[in-house]
Amino acid sequence: MPLQAMPHHPLFPPANPGRRRFVQGLAAGGVLTALSTSALRVWAQDMQIAHGTAPVLRGNEFDLTVAESPVNFTGMPGMATTINGSLPAPTLRWREGETVTIRVTNRLRETTSLHWHGILLPYQMDGVPGISFGGIAPGETFTYRFKVRQSGTYWYHSHSGFQENTGMYGAIIIDPAGAETLRADREHVLLFSDWTDEDAMRIFAKLKVQSDYYNYIQPTVPDFFRDAAREGLGAAISKRKMWHEMRMSPTDLADLSAQTLTYLVNGVTPAGNWTALFRPGERVRLRMINGAGHTFYDVRIPGLKLKVVHVDGVDVEPVTVDEFRFGPGETVDVIVEPQDDAYTVFAQSLDRSGYARATLAVRAGLEAPVPTPDPVEWLGMADMMGGMEMDHDAMSGMSDEDMMMMEHEHPALAVPSQTVRHARTEYGASTDMRVDMPRTNLDDPGIGLRNNGRRVLTLADLHTPSGPLNDRGAEREIELHLTGNMARYSWSMDGLEFGQSTPVHFRHGERLRVILHNDTMMTHPMHLHGMWSELETPDGDFLARRHTLPVQPAQRISFLVTADALGRWAWHCHLMMHMDAGMFREVLVS
């Protein structure tokens, strides 16, 4: 029988269909209070920053104030959590090799924090309340101080509650100690994010009651007849029956959609059309950061090739593509060479319910055609079951308690293990599926981007030319499974939500391999704090240095870590609701 959208829970009436009128937001939407005179002066002095971009703060010492600011993106006034009254927060410009001092004052009525995403530093400076420090209490000032040991494109954000969701994020650009390795005549920062007028805790409560509350692309009766005409009546019935029995939907692509989200570039709505200027013939570097709480973006600029040169703060061997996908936490720098008067930077959400939009132009006020979002592509069996089929039995699994987090000791571990080991803790109410035959290929661009006629970036395309951080092979192998139960809207690792888990222990100085095995039907951008994740092929060959790795449904990937950072670190999915629901672990390096 055809699947239909579940009736909405009586506690939470359906979202207003009129919301679609506001998907593009207000042309003048954003923070309603003016910037301070000093901030405006700094902003005006930076000739490369386009209208609408956050102020740029340079130097070694910074004073940042966290407070609330009134905003209006959709016609519904709200309050944002801002830094120095700006959304996004000020762009911080550092230099490799120097020591920075950042004084953060909290003017909120609740504890706050700042995490420096992808930055190598002492764990006490990492900014995760309950892990690396106690947080910044109302009225207090906390001083971050650390030496900058890297260069490139990074970002920072709150790690307290849902403050990141309400605007507390900004870019970090670190200039190299020596000459710039990438030549460009001009550069622009594009920080993608998403905004909701709803209270985040209310959204979370809705998802706990009905996980597909914001999914307005459920299979319908016309879809059933389309499948019957294309595949035959029996096949169409069997497919619907299978999804129904699994209590899952092939259109479960994102937790939140444009029914509640407005998609932003540098704090500007699609209607506002943030614009970056260039001169024809220039090589323009676009530093793109995904600071969204909930959204994977598929980014392209019709009429331009994108030369990907820098990913997650590290140079990569240049690869030319038409499009790339990146999730919350990831950064991608591209070089473009525009010749025409105007181009649209088009970033559609993975579920195709909406998009963020900006313009590259030779002068303000110009626009280029905005593409229509691509059709929604349904999840297939490979996305759900990997190479074979799911195991829904609840009687098997690892028998030893210490197999909650699998470890394998071998004299040499040249190739990642392909033997799937489900922890005993995966067989419970927190987990509704397990993949026994996962995909290990890294050349898949992902659902919605396959065979679309465009050249799309994949993990297999990425190569860090400087190679691995050291030549030692893995001394130990850790396997962690990304798990969840959509009906309960619970997310976890090895079936254990954060509050039920114990820390993952890294031995100081060891070289270890981590295998992430996705037992869910959603892609998870996994961020390990404090240390680099060195992505490798299924054959154990080094690919690229990353700080955030997207793991697709039913996929198994591996990376090497040098445990050179003593202390307590966070490791989590960067989809905010997944992290808050439990897909979070502490890592202890000792």
Stockholm file with secondary structure:
# STOCKHOLM 1.0

chainA/1-590         MPLQAMPHHPLFPPANPGRRRFVQGLAAGGVLTALSTSALRVWAQDMQIAHGTAPVLRGNEFDLTVAESPVNFTGMPGMATTINGSLPAPTLRWREGETVTIRVTNRLRETTSLHWHGILLPYQMDGVPGISFGGIAPGETFTYRFKVRQSGTYWYHSHSGFQENTGMYGAIIIDPAGAETLRADREHVLLFSDWTDEDAMRIFAKLKVQSDYYNYIQPTVPDFFRDAAREGLGAAISKRKMWHEMRMSPTDLADLSAQTLTYLVNGVTPAGNWTALFRPGERVRLRMINGAGHTFYDVRIPGLKLKVVHVDGVDVEPVTVDEFRFGPGETVDVIVEPQDDAYTVFAQSLDRSGYARATLAVRAGLEAPVPTPDPVEWLGMADMMGGMEMDHDAMSGMSDEDMMMMEHEHPALAVPSQTVRHARTEYGASTDMRVDMPRTNLDDPGIGLRNNGRRVLTLADLHTPSGPLNDRGAEREIELHLTGNMARYSWSMDGLEFGQSTPVHFRHGERLRVILHNDTMMTHPMHLHGMWSELETPDGDFLARRHTLPVQPAQRISFLVTADALGRWAWHCHLMMHMDAGMFREVLVS
#=GR chainA/1-590 SS CCCCCCCCCTTSCCCCGGGGGGTTCCTTCEECSCCCHHHHHHHHHCTTCCTTCCCEEESSEEEEEEEEEEEESSSSCEEEEEETTBSSCCEEEEETTCEEEEEEEECSSSCBCCEEETCCCCGGGSCCBTTTBCCBCTTCEEEEEEECCCCEEEEEECCSTTTGGGTCEEEEEEECSSSCSSCCSEEEEEEEEEEESSCHHHHHHHHHHCTTTTCCCCCCHHHHHHHHHHHCHHHHHHHHHHHHHHTCCTTCCCSSCTTTEEEEETTBCTTTCEEEECCTTCCEEEEEEECCSSCCEEEECTTCCEEEEEETTEEEEEEEESEEEECTTCEEEEEECCCSSEEEEEEEETTSSCEEEEEEESSTTCCCCCCCCCCCCCCCHHHHHBTSCBCCCSSCSCCSGGGGSEEEEEEEECSCCCCCCCCGGGSSTTCCCCBSBCBCCSCCCCTTTTTSSSCBCCGGGCCCTTCCSCSCCEEEEEEEEEEEETTTTEEEETTBCGGGCCCEEECTTCEEEEEEEECSSSCEEEEESSSCEEEECTTSCEEEEESEEEECTTBEEEEEEECCCCEEEEEEESSHHHHHHTCEEEEEEC
#=GC SS_cons         CCCCCCCCCTTSCCCCGGGGGGTTCCTTCEECSCCCHHHHHHHHHCTTCCTTCCCEEESSEEEEEEEEEEEESSSSCEEEEEETTBSSCCEEEEETTCEEEEEEEECSSSCBCCEEETCCCCGGGSCCBTTTBCCBCTTCEEEEEEECCCCEEEEEECCSTTTGGGTCEEEEEEECSSSCSSCCSEEEEEEEEEEESSCHHHHHHHHHHCTTTTCCCCCCHHHHHHHHHHHCHHHHHHHHHHHHHHTCCTTCCCSSCTTTEEEEETTBCTTTCEEEECCTTCCEEEEEEECCSSCCEEEECTTCCEEEEEETTEEEEEEEESEEEECTTCEEEEEECCCSSEEEEEEEETTSSCEEEEEEESSTTCCCCCCCCCCCCCCCHHHHHBTSCBCCCSSCSCCSGGGGSEEEEEEEECSCCCCCCCCGGGSSTTCCCCBSBCBCCSCCCCTTTTTSSSCBCCGGGCCCTTCCSCSCCEEEEEEEEEEEETTTTEEEETTBCGGGCCCEEECTTCEEEEEEEECSSSCEEEEESSSCEEEECTTSCEEEEESEEEECTTBEEEEEEECCCCEEEEEEESSHHHHHHTCEEEEEEC
//
